[in-house]
Amino acid sequence: MKPVVSALNAWTCVVVSVFAIIILSIIGSLFKANHHSMMGSTDDPKDGAAVAGAVFGAVAVYGAFLIFCASQGLLHIRESRRGAISL
């Protein structure tokens, strides 16, 4: 199977996805716990659990990106071990 994206794009996507998963998980857990830093102002949402569900949905999307991009990166590693010429 041949990779769809370049090696640089694949590994960049892996790094960005990992950081996004970590940061969004923290934000989602703060909303779920109705932490005062997220829910304390009058302009903040009233239902923290609903917002947490949307944020955790974004975490799932970044998880799918992580799986796809990691598989693309591993395909590049596998191709380079076989002696393929990269153009």
HELIX and SHEET records of a PDB file:
HELIX    1   1 ALA A    7  LYS A   32  1                                  26    
HELIX    2   2 HIS A   36  MET A   39  1                                   4    
HELIX    3   3 GLY A   48  ARG A   81  1                                  34    
END                                                                             
